[in-house]
Amino acid sequence: MGALSPWHILIVVLILVVLFGSTKLPTLARSLGRSARILKSEAKSLHEDEDDDEGTDGEKRQVNEAPKRSTATASEKERQSAE
């Protein structure tokens, strides 16, 4: 009883056509495919970045980070220096 039969799939497709219309469905499927491709490429680049961070002996190399800049305004800096 828990398996999907072809009738279940047909009913779901018909409901989608009624809700979104036949002109919107290809657009929705296309944008879903683009999103999946973007997610796949980002995951692949993230995995490659992790591989690049490893040293030749398998240890992680330290990544030099840029120093954090202060976002305080001039008046906030004056108050901090007065304290």
NORWO-V574747 format. One record per backbone hydrogen bond with DSSP energy under -1.0 kcal/mol. CO is the residue of the C=O (numbers start at 1). NH is the residue of the N-H. If there is no record, write none. Layout:
# NORWO-V574747
CO_NH + CO_NH
This chain:
# NORWO-V574747
5_9 + 6_10 + 7_11 + 8_12 + 9_13 + 10_14 + 11_15 + 12_16 + 13_17 + 14_18 + 15_19 + 16_20 + 17_21 + 21_25 + 24_28 + 25_29 + 26_30 + 27_31 + 28_32 + 29_33 + 30_34 + 31_35 + 32_36 + 33_37 + 34_38 + 35_39 + 36_40 + 37_41 + 38_42 + 39_43 + 40_44 + 41_45 + 42_46 + 43_47 + 44_48 + 45_49 + 46_50 + 47_51 + 48_52 + 49_53 + 53_61 + 55_58 + 59_55 + 73_77 + 74_78 + 75_79 + 76_80 + 77_81 + 78_82 + 79_83
